[in-house]
Amino acid sequence: MTVYSGPVFDMAVNQFGVIANHLEIPMDERDRILLPKRAITVSCPIHRDDGTVAVFEGYRVQHHLTMGPTKGGTRFAPSVDIGEVAALAIWMSWKCALVGLPYGGAKGGVNVDLSTISKRELEALSRRYMQEMIPFVGPHTDVMAPDMGTNEQVMAWFMDTYSMYQGQTVTEIVTGKPVANGGTLGRREATGRGVAYLARRVLKELSINPAQGTAVIQGFGNVGSYAALELHQYGLKVIAVSDHTGALHDAKGLDIPALMRHAATHGNIAGFSNQLHFDPAQILTLACDVLVPAAMERVIDAKVAENLKCRVLAEGANGPTTPDADLVLDKRRGEVFVIPDILCNSGGVVVSYFEWVQDLQQLFWEEEEVMRREYQILDRAFDQMVTRAKVDKIPHRTAAMAIPLLGQVIPALLLIFIQQTSASGVGFFQQKLAVVICHRYITSSAPDDHTSADT
């Protein structure tokens, strides 16, 4: 029995089962690796503008703290529940370990439809949520960040609320803040830039000239819009975009800078053009070189996967591809190059890490330095993923998950177990067995092939 349920959590469990079978992880070790360390549910009462009181449910799941403090976004959306948040926290653990960050995964959120509350009510809800979370978070325990439905302003409210209770300004409690409040240059653009950077790298691998390439973006929020802008600046024609209000399509290429200005003013792409309307249901299966799903989870199922007409699938969203779709894409490996979400959208948490480090040191970097370091980390993780996939003859998603599990998560968890068994007086042979198991995982964490960029 578990308190976690729902299609998104089931998807995370399925993905973990695939990689656990591939790595031959013993059944009795799997729950220790998969299940979150802590889950918090809180009630967030606020006074509405009309004088009434409304109560919203809030959540925070901390997957594990073995690698360091947990790290993860906070989303405000009507879909938020404890199962979805748990799945996102699990994915964040794999993501942080893949790119070598000293974090465990976390995620949080509030079940709220933002279209039904005012800005004053949003501030009240943001501050109350952080107030309820104060006993469970901290700069060295759990560091929050933006996600769907939250932004720099919400992070500033979080930081201010936490700081008031501490009696001093604590900028490092959240990342994704305004630069004036201790944020870092390049954080707002980081996730979308990373998506576009990796997509361009794959185009180079496939000998596709960006100046002759096309891209389609599903979702035009922070990630999708900046991915579109970067791809546009690389020379690709972005022929279609969509958001919750509809879709736009122009075979000659959309004016992405103008569309971003419109979305910034109006909050969505509606009203940008009456001539370019397109069916949002068909956007994922448009013919293009780069497809970026940057909206919600589980949008690419087996049927959609069979009909994809892209050369590169760059997963800007978390969990956009279902396990059934992965089976289809595995058969289409030669046609569609998949950049899995835990790598593709990891630029955001990489630069969040930079922001946290800068806040702790009170020493801030120029944007060029932030970008250079971000791309260096993404390149290293990409090389490792491609090498393992080739050596083991496995899909990119399996390879991307095998690297953090073997290289960091399992060894760290087992070493903690060894320390705990030693302290509790467990016998010598049990400790020796734990050491042997840990050594088996560590020594199998790198492929024998010496083509990795790190060798």
LINJO-V657715 format. One record per run of one state. SS is the DSSP state (H for helix, E for strand, C for the rest). FROM is the first residue (numbers start at 1). TO is the last residue. Records with the same first field share a line. If there is no record, write none. Layout:
SS: FROM-TO + FROM-TO
This chain:
C: 1-6 + 24-26 + 35-37 + 48-52 + 63-69 + 78-81 + 99-103 + 112-113 + 117-118 + 137-137 + 139-141 + 147-151 + 167-170 + 175-178 + 182-186 + 206-209 + 213-213 + 219-221 + 235-236 + 244-245 + 250-255 + 267-276 + 279-279 + 286-289 + 294-299 + 301-301 + 307-311 + 315-320 + 322-322 + 332-336 + 340-340 + 345-346 + 362-366 + 393-395 + 424-427 + 444-455
H: 7-23 + 27-34 + 82-98 + 114-116 + 119-136 + 152-166 + 171-173 + 179-181 + 187-205 + 210-212 + 222-234 + 256-266 + 280-285 + 302-306 + 323-331 + 341-344 + 347-361 + 367-392 + 396-423 + 428-443
E: 38-47 + 53-62 + 70-77 + 104-111 + 138-138 + 142-146 + 174-174 + 214-218 + 237-243 + 246-249 + 277-278 + 290-293 + 300-300 + 312-314 + 321-321 + 337-339
